[in-house]
Amino acid sequence: MERQVNLTTDQLRRLANFLQKSCGIFLDDKKLTRFQRKIETIVHEYESGDFNRFYHRLRFAGDKELVQALINAVTINETYFWREHEQFRILVEEILPSMVDQNRLRHIRILVLPCASGEEVYSIMLAILDKKGLLERLNIELIGVDIDTDMIKMAKRACYSQRSVSKLPKHLVDSYFTKDKGSYCFDKELVSLVQFFQVNIFEENLKSRLGEFDIIFSRNMLIYFNKEDKRRSLERFHSLLKSGGYLFLGHADAGMLDRSMFEPYVSGFQVYRRN
Ligand SMILES: C[S@@+](CC[C@H](N)C(=O)[O-])C[C@H]1O[C@@H](n2cnc3c(N)ncnc32)[C@H](O)[C@@H]1O
């Protein structure tokens, strides 16, 4: 759609301030310039370019649809299959086997927050499927959540570009994907085993909504937060994890982890254990 509005730096900063407070997304001037066109298109679509009306609707009327449109426009959703895959090896060769109970089929809950378009969740599933004997001994529940509703739709659709699957071992692509007009679509039956929904890590009642987990993957989101929001996020992971549960972070997310909350499990791989 044609853009018919030019926002000033001050107006863009007011929107950035709102986003930072509501969902931790931190937009400095450089990122604001990068997303300016998208933001202006939304202001045009929702309030014909009238910034004051748009801002009022966002800030004071709490218009959820508009807030979501703005969030979806400015999230950075870069992801792909088998990203930082050494962690999946640690998961299936060390952590999950250590959770096996000889007397009963143990239920293990794994949360991927944020899951973006789903590649990380399905990579975890593929790593588990590829490790013989694991699925028979554990009842694994996989949940993927992200603040961006467009990403959640893509995760449920589960069809990906060649670039997205390019790091996956070939035997996994051959066994679990079908090619459809240039897209690689993940096995539908396996897709139906995962639950995906929209979540803001800073929303109230997160724990009553999601429950407790044995394992949380949170890779490449904290890197976009400021120090305070990173700390708040880590507190949330601590409260969502069962005692002794595992936290996987991205290589750029670690740092400032509070040792009273998390201990390194394998150094160098950003895998931590909740105290
Ligand atoms: C770069 S992607 C990382 C995806 C995947 N975990 C990976 O490492 O490949 C970052 C994701 O964080 C999500 N995100 C940003 N702020 C969030 C928040 N407050 N709550 C939940 N998800 C958020 C974005 O929508 C985006 O999809």
The ligand as a Tripos MOL2 file, in Angstrom:
@<TRIPOS>MOLECULE
LIG
   27    29     1     0     0
SMALL
NO_CHARGES

@<TRIPOS>ATOM
      1 C1         15.6350  -13.5930   16.2040 C.3       1 LIG1
      2 S1         14.1450  -14.4160   16.6200 S.3       1 LIG1
      3 C2         14.7950  -15.8820   17.3960 C.3       1 LIG1
      4 C3         14.0750  -17.1210   16.9300 C.3       1 LIG1
      5 C4         14.6700  -18.4600   17.4100 C.3       1 LIG1
      6 N1         14.5690  -18.6030   18.8500 N.3       1 LIG1
      7 C5         16.0970  -18.6350   16.9720 C.2       1 LIG1
      8 O1         17.0080  -18.5030   17.7970 O.co2     1 LIG1
      9 O2         16.3330  -18.9200   15.7860 O.co2     1 LIG1
     10 C6         13.5490  -13.4110   17.9730 C.3       1 LIG1
     11 C7         12.0520  -13.5670   18.2340 C.3       1 LIG1
     12 O3         11.7470  -12.9880   19.5090 O.3       1 LIG1
     13 C8         10.3810  -12.5930   19.4620 C.3       1 LIG1
     14 N2         10.0950  -11.6600   20.5700 N.ar      1 LIG1
     15 C9         10.5460  -10.3920   20.7200 C.ar      1 LIG1
     16 N3         10.0500   -9.8410   21.8510 N.ar      1 LIG1
     17 C10         9.2720  -10.7850   22.4410 C.ar      1 LIG1
     18 C11         8.4880  -10.8210   23.6300 C.ar      1 LIG1
     19 N4          8.3770   -9.7350   24.4120 N.pl3     1 LIG1
     20 N5          7.8250  -11.9590   23.9550 N.ar      1 LIG1
     21 C12         7.9140  -13.0520   23.1310 C.ar      1 LIG1
     22 N6          8.6190  -13.0730   21.9720 N.ar      1 LIG1
     23 C13         9.3020  -11.9650   21.6310 C.ar      1 LIG1
     24 C14        10.2780  -11.9530   18.0640 C.3       1 LIG1
     25 O4          8.9470  -11.8900   17.6070 O.3       1 LIG1
     26 C15        11.1530  -12.8870   17.2170 C.3       1 LIG1
     27 O5         10.3910  -13.8400   16.5100 O.3       1 LIG1
@<TRIPOS>BOND
     1     1     2 1
     2     2     3 1
     3     2    10 1
     4     3     4 1
     5     4     5 1
     6     5     6 1
     7     5     7 1
     8     7     8 2
     9     7     9 1
    10    10    11 1
    11    11    12 1
    12    11    26 1
    13    12    13 1
    14    13    14 1
    15    13    24 1
    16    14    15 ar
    17    14    23 ar
    18    15    16 ar
    19    16    17 ar
    20    17    18 ar
    21    17    23 ar
    22    18    19 1
    23    18    20 ar
    24    20    21 ar
    25    21    22 ar
    26    22    23 ar
    27    24    25 1
    28    24    26 1
    29    26    27 1
@<TRIPOS>SUBSTRUCTURE
     1 LIG1         1 GROUP 0 **** ****
